[in-house]
Amino acid sequence: MAEVAVLVRIYPKDTEKVDELINTLKEQLKPAKIDAEELAFGIKAVKALFYENEEEGSSGLEKKLSEIENVSNIEVLNVDMLG
């Protein structure tokens, strides 16, 4: 079964808790890469790369992310087929 690389931007409900959100994502979903991203005027988001199976794709990941506390909105930036 093929995998897809899903790059997402995750907007927190509370921008003061971005580091806490990053730690939660690392523990629960184990992203391949994750960083805080400064957008503008002190607004921060989390940019993360996940590897998911092709069947689940970005929609399954979006569902998992939306269930995490302090996640306000999710933006899928890119989806690439691997292999």
C-alpha positions in Angstrom: 0.0 0.0 0.0 1.3 3.4 -0.9 1.9 6.3 1.5 1.2 10.0 1.1 3.1 12.9 2.6 0.6 15.4 4.0 1.8 18.9 4.9 -0.6 20.9 7.1 -0.8 24.2 8.8 -2.6 23.9 12.2 -4.0 27.1 13.8 -4.3 27.0 17.5 -7.2 28.4 19.5 -4.7 30.0 21.9 -1.6 31.3 20.1 0.2 31.5 23.5 0.1 27.7 23.7 1.8 26.8 20.4 4.6 24.9 22.1 2.2 22.9 24.1 0.3 22.0 20.9 3.5 21.0 19.3 4.3 18.6 22.2 0.8 17.2 22.1 1.1 16.5 18.3 4.5 14.9 18.8 3.1 12.6 21.5 -0.2 11.6 19.8 0.4 11.7 16.1 4.2 11.5 15.7 4.7 13.9 12.7 7.8 13.4 10.5 8.6 17.1 10.9 7.0 19.9 12.9 7.8 23.6 13.6 6.1 26.7 14.9 5.5 29.2 12.1 5.3 33.0 12.6 2.5 34.3 10.3 2.1 38.0 11.0 1.5 40.4 13.8 2.5 37.8 16.4 0.1 35.2 15.1 1.7 31.7 15.2 0.6 28.4 13.7 2.1 25.0 13.5 3.4 23.5 10.3 3.7 19.7 10.3 4.5 16.9 7.9 2.8 13.5 8.3 3.0 10.3 6.5 -0.3 8.5 6.1 -1.5 5.5 4.2 -3.0 6.3 0.8 -6.5 5.1 1.8 -6.7 7.4 4.8 -5.0 10.3 3.2 -5.5 13.9 4.4 -9.2 13.5 5.4 -8.3 10.9 8.1 -5.5 13.1 9.4 -7.8 16.2 9.5 -10.2 14.2 11.6 -7.5 13.2 14.1 -6.2 16.7 14.3 -9.6 18.3 14.8 -10.1 16.1 17.9 -7.0 17.6 19.6 -7.6 20.3 22.2 -6.5 23.8 21.2 -6.8 23.1 17.5 -8.9 25.8 15.8 -8.4 25.2 12.1 -6.5 22.9 9.8 -5.2 23.9 6.4 -3.9 21.2 4.1 -1.0 22.7 2.2 0.2 19.8 0.1 -0.4 16.1 -0.5 2.3 14.0 -2.3 2.2 10.4 -3.2 5.3 8.5 -2.0 7.0 5.7 -3.9 
